[in-house]
């Protein structure tokens, strides 16, 4: 189950990165809350796309090779990105419970923290039982 989760999250991060890379303006305009963080910057969006794609690829390779250190490393960017968004949500958005917070929870927080948990369980034979 752990490997399946890592494969799925890896694919999710790779797909998100691919969409950000190939269609940065539609991505910017369609994700709730993104436009509120500043003006459109294709270069910056593509930089983040690369980080997502590399993290996703790392999770896939880690799942395939049963490599916990690689999985933990690959989960690093999504987790730090999620932590940054928690800081934004709490400090700059007043912990608002709105569509932006929901998208943050479902699209950023859950995948990131689930990746970290699954990465920590990878290779643990007790966790596979």
KELUMLO-427661 format. One record per residue (C-alpha): x, z negated, y; residue in three letters. Coordinates in pm, whole numbers. Example, Ala and Ser with C-alpha at 12.3 -4.5 7.8 and 13.67 -1.06 7.14 Angstrom:
REM residues 2
xx,zz,yy,type
1230,-780,-450,ALA
1367,-714,-106,SER
REM end
This chain:
REM residues 129
xx,zz,yy,type
0,0,0,UNK
286,-82,240,UNK
439,262,199,UNK
101,428,251,UNK
56,237,577,UNK
404,339,694,UNK
340,703,602,UNK
12,697,793,UNK
154,528,1100,UNK
458,754,1091,UNK
228,1057,1089,UNK
21,905,1373,UNK
330,849,1591,UNK
468,1197,1511,UNK
134,1360,1596,UNK
104,1164,1919,UNK
456,1269,2013,UNK
381,1632,1926,UNK
68,1634,2142,UNK
253,1469,2431,UNK
534,1724,2398,UNK
324,2038,2366,UNK
37,1947,2601,UNK
156,1682,2846,UNK
-103,1754,3117,UNK
-407,1753,2886,UNK
-269,1437,2723,UNK
-223,1276,3067,UNK
-575,1370,3175,UNK
-751,1270,2853,UNK
-606,928,2764,UNK
-798,657,2954,UNK
-578,462,3193,UNK
-273,689,3187,UNK
-345,852,3523,UNK
-381,507,3682,UNK
-17,430,3601,UNK
124,699,3831,UNK
138,1068,3900,UNK
180,1331,3632,UNK
541,1373,3522,UNK
591,1614,3231,UNK
956,1513,3192,UNK
869,1145,3151,UNK
580,1217,2913,UNK
809,1430,2699,UNK
1075,1156,2699,UNK
816,916,2558,UNK
701,1187,2314,UNK
1052,1204,2171,UNK
1059,826,2122,UNK
725,835,1939,UNK
829,1128,1720,UNK
1163,969,1626,UNK
994,636,1550,UNK
735,813,1337,UNK
998,1009,1148,UNK
1192,687,1090,UNK
884,519,942,UNK
822,815,711,UNK
1184,825,591,UNK
1189,446,551,UNK
872,457,341,UNK
1010,738,128,UNK
1345,563,69,UNK
1215,203,60,UNK
1451,114,346,UNK
1335,-202,525,UNK
1608,-207,794,UNK
1524,151,891,UNK
1152,71,896,UNK
1209,-229,1122,UNK
1428,-20,1353,UNK
1171,261,1360,UNK
895,13,1449,UNK
1104,-105,1744,UNK
989,144,2005,UNK
616,118,1927,UNK
635,-264,1929,UNK
829,-281,2256,UNK
590,-25,2407,UNK
295,-238,2290,UNK
451,-555,2433,UNK
500,-379,2766,UNK
134,-276,2765,UNK
28,-635,2694,UNK
226,-739,3000,UNK
59,-468,3208,UNK
-286,-564,3076,UNK
-242,-935,3143,UNK
-45,-933,3466,UNK
-147,-616,3644,UNK
-496,-551,3507,UNK
-623,-909,3498,UNK
-692,-891,3123,UNK
-980,-651,3188,UNK
-1206,-579,2891,UNK
-1285,-212,2945,UNK
-1229,132,2793,UNK
-861,127,2890,UNK
-815,-206,2710,UNK
-999,-72,2404,UNK
-782,242,2390,UNK
-475,20,2432,UNK
-589,-202,2145,UNK
-674,81,1905,UNK
-414,339,2008,UNK
-114,122,2094,UNK
-142,-241,1984,UNK
-283,-212,1632,UNK
-54,73,1518,UNK
257,-92,1663,UNK
205,-440,1520,UNK
83,-301,1188,UNK
402,-91,1171,UNK
612,-403,1226,UNK
424,-602,961,UNK
441,-318,709,UNK
810,-264,786,UNK
878,-631,719,UNK
699,-608,384,UNK
874,-291,271,UNK
1087,-346,-36,UNK
928,-684,-103,UNK
814,-660,-465,UNK
578,-956,-417,UNK
408,-771,-130,UNK
344,-470,-354,UNK
160,-671,-619,UNK
REM end
